[in-house]
Amino acid sequence: MNPNHDAAAPPEAPGRTQILPALVLSMLAFSMVQTAVVPILPALAAAMRVSGGTVAWLMTANLLAAAVLTPLLGRFGDLYGRKPMLLVSLGGLVLGSVLAVTTESFAWLVVARVLQGAGGGVLPLAISVMRGQLPPQRVPGGIAAVSAAMGIGSALGLVLTGLLMEQWSHKSVFWAGLLLSLVAIAWSWAGIPRDRTTDHAARVDALGALTLAGWLCALLLAVSKGNAWGWGSGRIVGLFAAAVVIAAVWVVVELRVRDPLVSIRMLVSPVVAITNLAGAVIGFGMYGCFMVISNFAQTPEEVAHYGFSADVLLAGVMLLPSAIGSMTAAPVGAKLIAARGPRIPLSLGGLLAGLAMGFLAVLNGHPVCLYLASGVFGFGVGLAYTAMPAAINSAVPVEQSGIANGMNAVFRTVGGAVGTAVLGATLASDTIEGLPLPTLDAYQEAFWITAIGCFVAAVAPLAIRIPVSPANPGNPAAQQSGPTEKTVA
């Protein structure tokens, strides 16, 4: 089947005007809920009487659940309907938030974060909904808005947490996530029509799902806990070995079953593979940037002779320009994609993000430096996040849109986990004598590592050629006819 031969999207109708707002809000809800707990981990550790290493499971559990459930929900959406699976994804976000609000138990709070991880399915499902239900000319802009909402929500979540913690306890953060999730699921239920077509004939690849979940869990657990358990410890080495073995079994399974959960041939196609590589290093940069800038801003200047002695709120505000940058990048990226295809904004996004981090490695002595770098970095990440789904969609048929974009989200998550671990180890490896604070050199090294990762994301897209359709260059896969011979320069 020609991957650029989608089913015709219906013409715009009054009943479809709520699709995009509902999807953008859903993406905002998940990204805010996912990151909002980061600044309050120390407060949660104190309130629940657990150690710093133990409280980190609130992020690890969410990360694992999102990585496993995102591709599964994306694929089930391809098979059984995008709207039902979107509601399931948001339902997990709502249930997890309800549990987080009501429980006083740390163990149940971990369960709540696992349930919230189901919200990761929003991104691939939202892209599939737009490809199937919006007119082709509106798809690139819609994907740009939803993709940008991920970066915007992450940054706003940090700011919102700071504001709420100034007035109330950590419970207020969970209440905010619950209210936003309820609005998102209600809007999606009322504003998104049912899918017209689904592939009920395809079989559920249960073994593929289990092996995918197995190697992802082993890999992400090893990466997330490497600093705490020791990279050379038996547990970490065993987890990495298990990830390799189970991944090999997964590949064999997917190559042999009639209806694979993930098409390996799709994954290794040049456009998809290189876009996923770019997604991994952009994820590395984004999560690493948020962690390093926040920690740097909160460093007590009078003790370390660098940093700005910021509280949680001010540290979040310093990342607010990244949200504004991502918001600004969405329409710019959509126009670039419409004019030249997704390769240029994907490469330009990585370049700008890398320059922002390189700038911070050299100039970081004034808060203005952080505000400026944060804004440029957010704009670059927004461009890249806008372009990645367009690149993926140009190479896969609409019936594989959910799983293809779901796997791209997985690669971003893996990249983010690696980035957090690598940069955390970098900061911990060089501390001020007698103090548990990284040196300024350690922070500069972390900034440079992040910059190099983003530069890789800028160079990688140059190796691919993405076909551009003259009727709808921003989303060639949404066309009835195949692509022309013209390619992006």
GUPARO-550757 format. One record per residue (C-alpha): x, z, y. Coordinates in nm, 2 decimals. Example, Ala and Ser with C-alpha at 12.3 -4.5 7.8 and 13.67 -1.06 7.14 Angstrom:
! residues 2
+--------+--------+--------+
|      X |      Z |      Y |
+--------+--------+--------+
|   1.23 |   0.78 |  -0.45 |
|   1.37 |   0.71 |  -0.11 |
+--------+--------+--------+
//
This chain:
! residues 489
+--------+--------+--------+
|      X |      Z |      Y |
+--------+--------+--------+
|   0.00 |   0.00 |   0.00 |
|   0.13 |  -0.09 |   0.35 |
|   0.20 |   0.25 |   0.52 |
|   0.10 |   0.10 |   0.85 |
|  -0.25 |   0.01 |   0.72 |
|  -0.46 |   0.30 |   0.82 |
|  -0.84 |   0.33 |   0.79 |
|  -1.00 |   0.24 |   1.11 |
|  -1.06 |   0.54 |   1.34 |
|  -1.42 |   0.55 |   1.48 |
|  -1.48 |   0.47 |   1.84 |
|  -1.49 |   0.77 |   2.08 |
|  -1.82 |   0.94 |   2.08 |
|  -1.96 |   1.23 |   2.28 |
|  -1.95 |   1.45 |   1.97 |
|  -1.57 |   1.40 |   1.94 |
|  -1.47 |   1.51 |   2.29 |
|  -1.40 |   1.87 |   2.16 |
|  -1.16 |   1.76 |   1.88 |
|  -0.84 |   1.77 |   2.09 |
|  -0.91 |   2.10 |   2.28 |
|  -1.00 |   2.27 |   1.95 |
|  -0.68 |   2.15 |   1.78 |
|  -0.46 |   2.25 |   2.08 |
|  -0.61 |   2.59 |   2.09 |
|  -0.56 |   2.63 |   1.72 |
|  -0.20 |   2.54 |   1.75 |
|  -0.15 |   2.78 |   2.04 |
|  -0.32 |   3.06 |   1.84 |
|  -0.09 |   3.02 |   1.54 |
|   0.24 |   2.99 |   1.74 |
|   0.15 |   3.29 |   1.96 |
|   0.06 |   3.51 |   1.66 |
|   0.37 |   3.41 |   1.48 |
|   0.62 |   3.50 |   1.76 |
|   0.44 |   3.78 |   1.94 |
|   0.57 |   4.05 |   1.70 |
|   0.93 |   3.96 |   1.76 |
|   0.98 |   4.18 |   2.07 |
|   0.79 |   4.47 |   1.92 |
|   0.97 |   4.50 |   1.59 |
|   1.17 |   4.81 |   1.71 |
|   0.84 |   4.97 |   1.83 |
|   0.67 |   4.89 |   1.50 |
|   0.97 |   5.04 |   1.31 |
|   0.93 |   5.37 |   1.51 |
|   0.55 |   5.38 |   1.49 |
|   0.55 |   5.32 |   1.11 |
|   0.86 |   5.52 |   1.04 |
|   1.06 |   5.24 |   0.87 |
|   1.41 |   5.12 |   0.92 |
|   1.51 |   4.82 |   1.12 |
|   1.59 |   4.63 |   0.80 |
|   1.25 |   4.71 |   0.65 |
|   1.05 |   4.61 |   0.96 |
|   1.22 |   4.27 |   0.95 |
|   0.99 |   4.19 |   0.65 |
|   0.71 |   4.14 |   0.90 |
|   0.89 |   3.82 |   1.01 |
|   1.03 |   3.73 |   0.67 |
|   0.69 |   3.75 |   0.50 |
|   0.53 |   3.54 |   0.76 |
|   0.81 |   3.29 |   0.74 |
|   0.78 |   3.26 |   0.37 |
|   0.40 |   3.23 |   0.37 |
|   0.40 |   2.96 |   0.64 |
|   0.67 |   2.76 |   0.47 |
|   0.49 |   2.76 |   0.14 |
|   0.13 |   2.72 |   0.26 |
|   0.19 |   2.46 |   0.53 |
|   0.26 |   2.16 |   0.29 |
|   0.00 |   2.28 |   0.04 |
|  -0.28 |   2.30 |   0.30 |
|  -0.16 |   1.97 |   0.45 |
|  -0.19 |   1.80 |   0.10 |
|  -0.52 |   1.97 |   0.02 |
|  -0.65 |   1.84 |   0.35 |
|  -0.55 |   1.48 |   0.24 |
|  -0.74 |   1.53 |  -0.08 |
|  -1.04 |   1.74 |   0.00 |
|  -1.10 |   1.71 |   0.37 |
|  -0.90 |   1.80 |   0.68 |
|  -1.17 |   2.01 |   0.86 |
|  -1.24 |   2.24 |   0.56 |
|  -0.87 |   2.30 |   0.51 |
|  -0.82 |   2.36 |   0.89 |
|  -1.09 |   2.62 |   0.87 |
|  -0.91 |   2.78 |   0.57 |
|  -0.59 |   2.78 |   0.77 |
|  -0.75 |   2.95 |   1.07 |
|  -0.94 |   3.18 |   0.84 |
|  -0.61 |   3.32 |   0.71 |
|  -0.50 |   3.37 |   1.07 |
|  -0.83 |   3.56 |   1.15 |
|  -0.82 |   3.77 |   0.83 |
|  -0.45 |   3.86 |   0.88 |
|  -0.52 |   3.96 |   1.24 |
|  -0.82 |   4.18 |   1.14 |
|  -0.60 |   4.35 |   0.88 |
|  -0.32 |   4.40 |   1.14 |
|  -0.56 |   4.56 |   1.38 |
|  -0.72 |   4.80 |   1.13 |
|  -0.43 |   4.91 |   0.91 |
|  -0.19 |   5.20 |   0.97 |
|   0.01 |   5.11 |   0.66 |
|   0.33 |   4.91 |   0.68 |
|   0.27 |   4.75 |   0.33 |
|  -0.07 |   4.62 |   0.44 |
|   0.08 |   4.50 |   0.77 |
|   0.31 |   4.29 |   0.56 |
|   0.01 |   4.15 |   0.37 |
|  -0.15 |   4.08 |   0.71 |
|   0.15 |   3.88 |   0.82 |
|   0.14 |   3.68 |   0.49 |
|  -0.22 |   3.59 |   0.56 |
|  -0.14 |   3.49 |   0.91 |
|   0.12 |   3.25 |   0.76 |
|  -0.17 |   3.03 |   0.65 |
|  -0.20 |   2.93 |   1.01 |
|   0.11 |   2.71 |   0.96 |
|  -0.13 |   2.45 |   0.81 |
|  -0.28 |   2.39 |   1.15 |
|  -0.01 |   2.14 |   1.26 |
|  -0.02 |   1.88 |   0.97 |
|  -0.40 |   1.92 |   0.95 |
|  -0.44 |   1.87 |   1.32 |
|  -0.23 |   1.55 |   1.31 |
|  -0.44 |   1.42 |   1.01 |
|  -0.76 |   1.50 |   1.19 |
|  -0.65 |   1.30 |   1.50 |
|  -0.53 |   1.00 |   1.29 |
|  -0.86 |   0.99 |   1.11 |
|  -1.11 |   1.07 |   1.39 |
|  -0.97 |   0.97 |   1.73 |
|  -0.95 |   0.61 |   1.86 |
|  -0.59 |   0.47 |   1.80 |
|  -0.50 |   0.47 |   2.17 |
|  -0.57 |   0.84 |   2.20 |
|  -0.37 |   0.95 |   1.89 |
|  -0.02 |   0.96 |   2.05 |
|  -0.13 |   1.17 |   2.35 |
|  -0.32 |   1.40 |   2.12 |
|  -0.03 |   1.45 |   1.89 |
|   0.19 |   1.51 |   2.19 |
|  -0.04 |   1.78 |   2.32 |
|  -0.07 |   1.96 |   1.98 |
|   0.30 |   1.94 |   1.91 |
|   0.39 |   2.08 |   2.26 |
|   0.14 |   2.36 |   2.20 |
|   0.37 |   2.49 |   1.93 |
|   0.66 |   2.55 |   2.18 |
|   0.42 |   2.66 |   2.45 |
|   0.25 |   2.92 |   2.23 |
|   0.58 |   3.06 |   2.10 |
|   0.71 |   3.12 |   2.45 |
|   0.38 |   3.25 |   2.59 |
|   0.35 |   3.49 |   2.29 |
|   0.67 |   3.66 |   2.40 |
|   0.54 |   3.70 |   2.76 |
|   0.20 |   3.82 |   2.64 |
|   0.36 |   4.08 |   2.42 |
|   0.56 |   4.21 |   2.72 |
|   0.25 |   4.23 |   2.94 |
|   0.05 |   4.41 |   2.67 |
|   0.32 |   4.66 |   2.58 |
|   0.35 |   4.75 |   2.95 |
|  -0.01 |   4.89 |   2.94 |
|  -0.10 |   4.96 |   2.58 |
|   0.04 |   5.00 |   2.23 |
|   0.15 |   4.74 |   1.97 |
|  -0.22 |   4.73 |   1.85 |
|  -0.31 |   4.54 |   2.17 |
|  -0.08 |   4.26 |   2.06 |
|  -0.27 |   4.22 |   1.73 |
|  -0.60 |   4.24 |   1.91 |
|  -0.50 |   3.95 |   2.14 |
|  -0.41 |   3.74 |   1.83 |
|  -0.74 |   3.82 |   1.67 |
|  -0.95 |   3.72 |   1.97 |
|  -0.76 |   3.40 |   2.02 |
|  -0.79 |   3.32 |   1.65 |
|  -1.16 |   3.38 |   1.66 |
|  -1.21 |   3.15 |   1.95 |
|  -1.00 |   2.88 |   1.78 |
|  -1.19 |   2.89 |   1.45 |
|  -1.53 |   2.89 |   1.62 |
|  -1.43 |   2.60 |   1.84 |
|  -1.29 |   2.40 |   1.54 |
|  -1.60 |   2.47 |   1.33 |
|  -1.83 |   2.35 |   1.61 |
|  -1.62 |   2.08 |   1.77 |
|  -1.46 |   1.89 |   1.48 |
|  -1.68 |   1.66 |   1.27 |
|  -1.64 |   1.65 |   0.89 |
|  -1.40 |   1.40 |   0.74 |
|  -1.55 |   1.06 |   0.65 |
|  -1.31 |   0.99 |   0.36 |
|  -1.12 |   1.21 |   0.11 |
|  -0.94 |   1.13 |  -0.21 |
|  -1.13 |   1.34 |  -0.47 |
|  -0.99 |   1.12 |  -0.75 |
|  -0.64 |   1.25 |  -0.71 |
|  -0.54 |   1.54 |  -0.93 |
|  -0.40 |   1.87 |  -0.80 |
|  -0.03 |   1.88 |  -0.88 |
|  -0.02 |   2.25 |  -0.98 |
|   0.33 |   2.24 |  -1.13 |
|   0.46 |   2.06 |  -0.82 |
|   0.30 |   2.33 |  -0.60 |
|   0.45 |   2.61 |  -0.80 |
|   0.80 |   2.47 |  -0.80 |
|   0.78 |   2.38 |  -0.43 |
|   0.68 |   2.74 |  -0.35 |
|   0.95 |   2.87 |  -0.59 |
|   1.25 |   2.70 |  -0.43 |
|   1.13 |   2.75 |  -0.08 |
|   1.08 |   3.12 |  -0.13 |
|   1.42 |   3.16 |  -0.30 |
|   1.60 |   2.96 |  -0.02 |
|   1.42 |   3.13 |   0.27 |
|   1.46 |   3.48 |   0.13 |
|   1.83 |   3.42 |   0.08 |
|   1.88 |   3.28 |   0.43 |
|   1.66 |   3.55 |   0.59 |
|   1.83 |   3.84 |   0.41 |
|   2.18 |   3.72 |   0.40 |
|   2.30 |   3.92 |   0.69 |
|   2.13 |   4.24 |   0.57 |
|   2.22 |   4.21 |   0.20 |
|   2.56 |   4.05 |   0.23 |
|   2.62 |   3.67 |   0.19 |
|   2.84 |   3.73 |  -0.11 |
|   2.61 |   3.98 |  -0.29 |
|   2.47 |   3.91 |  -0.63 |
|   2.11 |   3.90 |  -0.49 |
|   2.19 |   3.63 |  -0.23 |
|   2.40 |   3.42 |  -0.46 |
|   2.14 |   3.44 |  -0.73 |
|   1.86 |   3.34 |  -0.49 |
|   2.06 |   3.04 |  -0.37 |
|   2.13 |   2.94 |  -0.73 |
|   1.76 |   2.98 |  -0.82 |
|   1.67 |   2.76 |  -0.52 |
|   1.89 |   2.48 |  -0.64 |
|   1.77 |   2.49 |  -1.00 |
|   1.40 |   2.51 |  -0.91 |
|   1.44 |   2.24 |  -0.64 |
|   1.59 |   2.01 |  -0.91 |
|   1.30 |   2.08 |  -1.14 |
|   1.06 |   2.02 |  -0.85 |
|   1.21 |   1.67 |  -0.79 |
|   1.18 |   1.58 |  -1.16 |
|   0.82 |   1.69 |  -1.17 |
|   0.73 |   1.50 |  -0.85 |
|   0.89 |   1.18 |  -0.98 |
|   0.70 |   1.20 |  -1.31 |
|   0.34 |   1.31 |  -1.23 |
|   0.08 |   1.05 |  -1.14 |
|  -0.04 |   1.22 |  -0.82 |
|   0.26 |   1.42 |  -0.69 |
|   0.20 |   1.69 |  -0.43 |
|   0.49 |   1.54 |  -0.24 |
|   0.61 |   1.19 |  -0.28 |
|   0.99 |   1.21 |  -0.32 |
|   1.02 |   0.84 |  -0.24 |
|   0.84 |   0.91 |   0.09 |
|   1.07 |   1.20 |   0.17 |
|   1.39 |   1.00 |   0.11 |
|   1.27 |   0.69 |   0.31 |
|   1.50 |   0.66 |   0.61 |
|   1.25 |   0.73 |   0.89 |
|   1.11 |   1.03 |   0.72 |
|   1.44 |   1.17 |   0.60 |
|   1.62 |   1.15 |   0.93 |
|   1.32 |   1.28 |   1.13 |
|   1.31 |   1.58 |   0.89 |
|   1.68 |   1.63 |   0.96 |
|   1.62 |   1.62 |   1.33 |
|   1.33 |   1.86 |   1.28 |
|   1.55 |   2.11 |   1.09 |
|   1.82 |   2.12 |   1.36 |
|   1.57 |   2.13 |   1.65 |
|   1.41 |   2.43 |   1.46 |
|   1.75 |   2.58 |   1.43 |
|   1.80 |   2.55 |   1.81 |
|   1.45 |   2.66 |   1.91 |
|   1.43 |   2.98 |   1.71 |
|   1.80 |   3.05 |   1.78 |
|   1.75 |   3.00 |   2.15 |
|   1.46 |   3.24 |   2.17 |
|   1.65 |   3.51 |   1.98 |
|   1.98 |   3.48 |   2.17 |
|   1.84 |   3.45 |   2.52 |
|   1.60 |   3.74 |   2.47 |
|   1.88 |   3.96 |   2.33 |
|   2.12 |   3.85 |   2.60 |
|   1.87 |   3.93 |   2.88 |
|   1.80 |   4.28 |   2.74 |
|   2.17 |   4.38 |   2.71 |
|   2.24 |   4.67 |   2.95 |
|   2.46 |   4.53 |   3.22 |
|   2.61 |   4.86 |   3.32 |
|   2.74 |   4.91 |   2.97 |
|   2.84 |   4.56 |   2.85 |
|   2.93 |   4.41 |   3.19 |
|   2.71 |   4.11 |   3.11 |
|   2.33 |   4.06 |   3.06 |
|   2.05 |   4.17 |   3.29 |
|   1.92 |   4.51 |   3.15 |
|   1.58 |   4.34 |   3.11 |
|   1.28 |   4.51 |   2.94 |
|   1.06 |   4.33 |   2.69 |
|   0.84 |   4.18 |   2.96 |
|   1.12 |   4.04 |   3.18 |
|   1.30 |   3.90 |   2.88 |
|   0.98 |   3.72 |   2.79 |
|   0.94 |   3.59 |   3.15 |
|   1.29 |   3.45 |   3.13 |
|   1.17 |   3.23 |   2.84 |
|   0.85 |   3.13 |   3.03 |
|   1.01 |   2.82 |   3.18 |
|   1.05 |   2.69 |   2.82 |
|   0.67 |   2.69 |   2.79 |
|   0.64 |   2.51 |   3.12 |
|   0.90 |   2.26 |   3.01 |
|   0.72 |   2.19 |   2.68 |
|   0.39 |   2.15 |   2.86 |
|   0.55 |   1.90 |   3.10 |
|   0.72 |   1.71 |   2.82 |
|   0.40 |   1.64 |   2.63 |
|   0.26 |   1.36 |   2.87 |
|   0.61 |   1.23 |   2.94 |
|   0.68 |   1.20 |   2.57 |
|   0.35 |   1.03 |   2.50 |
|   0.43 |   0.77 |   2.77 |
|   0.78 |   0.71 |   2.63 |
|   0.64 |   0.67 |   2.28 |
|   0.38 |   0.43 |   2.40 |
|   0.64 |   0.22 |   2.58 |
|   0.94 |   0.24 |   2.35 |
|   0.84 |   0.42 |   2.03 |
|   0.94 |   0.77 |   1.92 |
|   1.31 |   0.73 |   1.87 |
|   1.41 |   0.75 |   2.23 |
|   1.22 |   1.08 |   2.32 |
|   1.34 |   1.23 |   1.99 |
|   1.70 |   1.16 |   2.07 |
|   1.66 |   1.25 |   2.44 |
|   1.49 |   1.58 |   2.35 |
|   1.79 |   1.68 |   2.14 |
|   2.03 |   1.58 |   2.41 |
|   1.86 |   1.78 |   2.68 |
|   1.82 |   2.09 |   2.46 |
|   2.19 |   2.07 |   2.37 |
|   2.29 |   2.03 |   2.74 |
|   2.09 |   2.34 |   2.83 |
|   2.26 |   2.55 |   2.57 |
|   2.60 |   2.42 |   2.66 |
|   2.52 |   2.50 |   3.02 |
|   2.45 |   2.86 |   2.92 |
|   2.77 |   2.89 |   2.73 |
|   2.96 |   2.81 |   3.05 |
|   2.73 |   2.97 |   3.32 |
|   2.54 |   3.28 |   3.23 |
|   2.61 |   3.54 |   3.50 |
|   2.29 |   3.51 |   3.70 |
|   1.93 |   3.52 |   3.59 |
|   1.88 |   3.18 |   3.75 |
|   2.10 |   3.03 |   3.49 |
|   1.87 |   3.16 |   3.21 |
|   1.56 |   3.03 |   3.39 |
|   1.71 |   2.69 |   3.44 |
|   1.84 |   2.65 |   3.09 |
|   1.52 |   2.78 |   2.94 |
|   1.32 |   2.52 |   3.13 |
|   1.54 |   2.23 |   3.04 |
|   1.56 |   2.35 |   2.68 |
|   1.18 |   2.37 |   2.66 |
|   1.14 |   2.02 |   2.80 |
|   1.39 |   1.88 |   2.54 |
|   1.22 |   2.06 |   2.25 |
|   0.88 |   1.95 |   2.38 |
|   1.00 |   1.58 |   2.38 |
|   1.14 |   1.62 |   2.03 |
|   0.83 |   1.79 |   1.89 |
|   0.61 |   1.52 |   2.05 |
|   0.81 |   1.24 |   1.89 |
|   0.86 |   1.37 |   1.54 |
|   0.49 |   1.33 |   1.42 |
|   0.48 |   0.98 |   1.58 |
|   0.80 |   0.89 |   1.38 |
|   0.66 |   1.03 |   1.06 |
|   0.32 |   0.86 |   1.10 |
|   0.49 |   0.53 |   1.16 |
|   0.63 |   0.54 |   0.80 |
|   0.34 |   0.69 |   0.59 |
|  -0.02 |   0.59 |   0.52 |
|  -0.30 |   0.81 |   0.67 |
|  -0.38 |   0.96 |   0.32 |
|  -0.02 |   1.11 |   0.31 |
|  -0.03 |   1.22 |   0.68 |
|  -0.10 |   1.58 |   0.60 |
|   0.17 |   1.64 |   0.34 |
|   0.43 |   1.43 |   0.53 |
|   0.38 |   1.63 |   0.85 |
|   0.36 |   1.95 |   0.65 |
|   0.70 |   1.89 |   0.50 |
|   0.84 |   1.81 |   0.85 |
|   0.71 |   2.15 |   0.96 |
|   0.88 |   2.31 |   0.65 |
|   1.21 |   2.16 |   0.75 |
|   1.16 |   2.30 |   1.10 |
|   1.09 |   2.64 |   0.95 |
|   1.40 |   2.63 |   0.73 |
|   1.61 |   2.52 |   1.02 |
|   1.47 |   2.81 |   1.23 |
|   1.55 |   3.06 |   0.95 |
|   1.90 |   2.92 |   0.92 |
|   1.95 |   2.93 |   1.29 |
|   1.83 |   3.29 |   1.32 |
|   2.06 |   3.40 |   1.03 |
|   2.37 |   3.20 |   1.16 |
|   2.34 |   3.32 |   1.52 |
|   2.26 |   3.67 |   1.41 |
|   2.58 |   3.68 |   1.20 |
|   2.77 |   3.53 |   1.49 |
|   2.66 |   3.80 |   1.73 |
|   2.72 |   4.08 |   1.47 |
|   3.07 |   3.95 |   1.39 |
|   3.22 |   4.03 |   1.73 |
|   3.10 |   4.35 |   1.90 |
|   3.22 |   4.57 |   2.18 |
|   3.45 |   4.84 |   2.06 |
|   3.25 |   5.16 |   2.00 |
|   2.92 |   5.00 |   2.08 |
|   2.66 |   4.81 |   1.87 |
|   2.66 |   4.53 |   2.13 |
|   2.80 |   4.17 |   2.08 |
|   3.08 |   4.07 |   2.32 |
|   3.02 |   3.80 |   2.58 |
|   3.25 |   3.57 |   2.37 |
|   3.01 |   3.62 |   2.08 |
|   2.71 |   3.51 |   2.29 |
|   2.90 |   3.21 |   2.43 |
|   2.99 |   3.11 |   2.07 |
|   2.62 |   3.14 |   1.98 |
|   2.52 |   2.92 |   2.27 |
|   2.77 |   2.66 |   2.17 |
|   2.66 |   2.66 |   1.81 |
|   2.30 |   2.61 |   1.92 |
|   2.41 |   2.32 |   2.15 |
|   2.60 |   2.15 |   1.87 |
|   2.29 |   2.17 |   1.65 |
|   2.07 |   2.01 |   1.92 |
|   2.33 |   1.74 |   1.97 |
|   2.30 |   1.65 |   1.60 |
|   1.93 |   1.61 |   1.66 |
|   2.01 |   1.37 |   1.94 |
|   2.24 |   1.16 |   1.73 |
|   2.04 |   1.15 |   1.40 |
|   1.75 |   0.93 |   1.53 |
|   2.00 |   0.66 |   1.63 |
|   2.04 |   0.57 |   1.26 |
|   1.67 |   0.47 |   1.21 |
|   1.47 |   0.17 |   1.32 |
|   1.10 |   0.24 |   1.38 |
|   0.86 |  -0.05 |   1.39 |
|   0.66 |  -0.09 |   1.71 |
|   0.31 |  -0.25 |   1.72 |
|   0.23 |  -0.42 |   2.04 |
|  -0.13 |  -0.31 |   2.02 |
|  -0.05 |   0.06 |   2.00 |
|   0.33 |   0.12 |   2.01 |
|   0.29 |   0.49 |   2.02 |
|   0.13 |   0.50 |   1.68 |
|   0.19 |   0.19 |   1.48 |
|   0.06 |   0.35 |   1.17 |
|  -0.29 |   0.36 |   1.32 |
|  -0.32 |  -0.01 |   1.33 |
|  -0.51 |  -0.24 |   1.11 |
|  -0.24 |  -0.49 |   1.09 |
|   0.12 |  -0.43 |   0.99 |
|   0.40 |  -0.39 |   1.24 |
|   0.57 |  -0.67 |   1.42 |
|   0.94 |  -0.75 |   1.37 |
|   1.02 |  -0.59 |   1.70 |
|   1.21 |  -0.26 |   1.67 |
|   1.31 |   0.01 |   1.91 |
|   1.64 |  -0.05 |   2.07 |
+--------+--------+--------+
//
